[in-house]
Amino acid sequence: DKSGPSSSKKLKTSAKSVGAAKYRTKFHQEWSKLYPFVQEVKDNPYKFQCNVCMRQVACDHQGKHDIERHMEKAMHQANVKQMKGQTTLGFYLESSPINEQVIRAEVKVAHMLAQHNIPLSLADELTPLFHDIFPDSDIAKNFSSRRTKTACILNGAIAPVLQQNLVNTMKTCPFTLSIDGSTDTGVEKMNPLTVRTFNAEYGMVHTQFLDMCMSSQSTAEGIFTKMEEALQKHEIPWLNCVGVSVDNTSVNMGCNNSIMTRLKEVNAAIYVMGCPCHIIHNTAGKSSNAFEEVS
């Protein structure tokens, strides 16, 4: 019977197309309470970040059970065992005039290195240098801030204060923004967001860093979303922004779907300016080609 084999093939084909719908599970915030070492991945709701293994793991298959399966893996258990073997160092500094002066000296040295863009590796040489050239100074004898401690002072003590001062200024005064993407090949690109404000106390314009705006998308929507998150995090109004400087690509300066069009939606008075250096470079390139054609 010729109809037998052909009909069975049809049945097999139809059986493959018919089945239960497949659903992907998103990360839930309550999982972080059950498993404190996991947290959400902002750019991918179907993965979680394991802070023990320092890697992203998919959770779209079985959700919470994917976390439990990851916990059973040898790599995760080895990392947990290694973390348990680490000792916690306690830090207590008795309050005294000399200790306050030492802290002041360490903070001012760290600020000086960052202000003049000096490598933090120099801090490794300053501590023994101060001990040697200032033997009669109690501050120099107790000064102890090498590159690791200097980096902690900058990131944990100085940076938050400077950033809060910048945020307070942006909430009450007009400001301009500048943003440009990195050219590395990493999964996430850096888009440093810098701010220019007028400092009435010193009578000059200051340029300061606000946020890195890490993004895995190089689209106008992806970059603008990160810019908006940076301002919303500090409750900074777009109405105080008077200008934005970006590159001259269509993603930034396009007329239909760009960062410029999104900026105009939140504040129509914002002046968006392309990069003048690129304009000069392109003009010089075209003019040099014209000279070659004439000659």
N, C-alpha and C positions, 0 to 999 in steps of 0.2 A: 504494500500500500504506500503510494508516493506521498499521500497527505500526512502520514504519521510523523516522519522526521521533521517536516517543515512546520507542522503545528506545534511540536515540542519545542522547536527553536523559538517560535513566537512566544510561547509561554515563559521560556527562560528570559527572553528579552524584556517582557512586560514585568516579570518578577523583580528584575533589577531596578526598574524605574519606580516601582511601588514600594514604599517603606515609610518608617517613622521620620518625621522632620528632625533635622539636626540643629541643636541650639548651642551657642557658645556662652559660657559662663563668664560674667564680669567679676572683677575683684570687689569685695564688699568691705567697708570700713570696719565692721565689727570683727573681722578676722584678725585685725591688728591687736584687739583686746585679748583674743584667745591665744594668739601667737605673737608676742611683742617684737619678735625679730623680723617680722615682715611688714612691708608697707606698700602702698599703691605706686604704680608707675604712671606718671601723669600723661605721657604720650601714648600709652597703650593700656587700656582698661582690662585687657585679657591676660595680663602678666602681673606678677608681684615681685618686689625686690626683697631678696634675702640678705639681710645685713650681716649675717654670720659668714656666708660664702661670698658676699659682695658680688652677686650676679642676679640677673633677671630670669625668672622661671615662669613658664606658661601655666595658667590656671583655667583655661577655657574648656578643658575636657571634663574634669570632675569637680571643679571648684575647690572647696575646702579640702577634699581628699587629695588633690594635687599637692597641697602643702604638706599633708601628712606623709605622702609618698616621698616627697623631697627630704623630709626629716629622717626617713629610714635609710637614705643613701649613705654610703660609706664616706663620701667626701664631706657631707654636712656633719656627720657624727665626729669625724676627725677634726673639723674646724671647731666644733663645740668643745671637744676635749682640750684642744689647744688654748681656747679662750679661758677655760676654767683653770688652766695651769698658770695663767698670767696673774701677777700680784697687783693689787691696787695701791698706788703710792699716795699716802696722805700728805697734805700740805698745810702747814700752819706757821704763820709768821707773827711773832710777838710784836704788838704795837709799841713802837718807841720812836723818838725823833730821828735817830740814825737810820732806822728801817724805812721810815717815810722818805727820807732824803735819798736813800738808795733806790727805792721804787721810782721816785721822781727822775733820777738820773737814767735809769734803764728805759723808762718811757720816752724821755727826750732823745736819747740816742736812737731808739727804734724809729721814732718819728723823723729824725734827721736822715736816717738811711733811706726811708721810703720817700721823703720829700725830694731828695736829690737823686732818686733812682739808682742808688748804690746797692750792689749785690749784698744779700744778707750774709753771705759767707764771710764778709769782713768782720762780722760780729764775733766770729771765732778767734780773731786776732786781737780784738779790742780789750777783752777781759784780761788776758795776761799782760797786755801792754799797759793798761791802767794800773795794775798791781805793781808793775816794774817802775814806771815813771812817777807815780804818786805814792811812794811808800809811807809818807807821813799822813795820808788822808784815810780816815775811817770809811768814807764813802767808797773810795777806790778799792780798799781792801775787801769790802763786802759786795762790790759790784760783780755780778755773775749773770751775764745774759749773752749766751751764744746764739747761733742761728735759729735753733728750734724754739727757744724761749722768746727770742725777738719776733719770730713769726706769730707766736701765740699772743704776744702783746699787741701786735698790729691788728690781727684778725679778731681777737676777743675783747680788746679794751679800747683801742683807738678808733678802729673802723666803725663800730656801732655809734660812737658819739658823733663822729664827723657825718655819718649818714643821717642821723636824727636831726642834726643841725641843718643839713641840706633839705630834708623833708619839710621841716618847719618853715624854711624859706620858700619852698615851692608851693606850700599851702596858702601863702599870703602875698606872694610877689610874682610878677611875670617871669617866665623862663623859656628857654629854647632847648630842644632835644637834638641829639645827633646819634645815629645808629648805622652800623655797617657790619656785614657778616664776615666771618673768617673764611679762609680758603683751604682749610685742612680737609682731610678725607675721613674724619670721624663720623660716627653715627649721629651725634649731636653737634651742631655748629654753634659757635659763640657769636653772639650779637651784642657787643658791649654798648650799653645805653649811657651816654654822657649828658650832663646838664650844664648849661651856662646861665648864670645868674649875676645880677649886679649887686655887689657888696657895698651898701651905703656907708658902712663904718670905715672901710679902707678906700672908698671911691674908685673901685676898679671892678672889672668883670672877672669872675672866677669860673673855671671849668672843673667839674667834679664827676666822679663815677657814681652811678646809681645802681645799676643791675647788669648782670651778664646776659640775661635773656637767652638761656640755652634752648635751642629748638631743633627738632629732627626734621622739620619741614622748611623748605626755602621758598614757600609760597607767600603771597601777600597776606593771606588769612593767618598762616602760621606765625609769621613774624609780628604782625600787628597784635595778635592775641597775646603774645608774650609781652609786648610793650604795654598793653592795657592791664595785664595782670600785675606788672611792676608798679603801675600807678595806683591801681585799686588796692594793692597790698598795703600801701602807705596812706590810702585815702586822699590822694592828690587829685584835684579837679582838673579836667582837660581845659576848662575855661581859662586857666592861668597860662596855658601854653600858647605862645605867640608865634612860634616858628619851629620847623623841623628840617634838619639837614640830612639828606639821604643820597645814595648813589643814583646814577642816571639811568638805571635799568628800567624796563617796562614794569617789573614787579613793584618797583618803588614809585615811579613817576607816570605810569600808564593812566589813560583817561577813563577806562571802564572798570577795571578790577585790579586795584593797586593799593599800596599803603596810603597814597595821597587821597584817593577817593574815600577810604575809611576814616582818615583823619578829618576830612571835610564833613563827614556825617556826625562826628562828635563835637566838632567846633569849626564852623564854616569860616571863622576869621583867621585860622592858622595859615601862615605862609610857608609853603613847602618849597625848599630850594634844593636843586641838584648840586652835585659836587663841582665846584668851579675848576678844580685841578684837572678833572677828566675832560671838561669842556676845553680848557686851554691845550691839553695834550692832543685831543682830537683835532682841534683847529690847527695846531702846529703840524700834525701829521698830514692833513689835507693840503695845507699850504706848501709843504715841502714837495708833495707829489706834483703840485701845479708848477713849481719851479723846474722840476725835472722835465715836464712836458714842454715848457717854454724853451728851455735850453736844448 
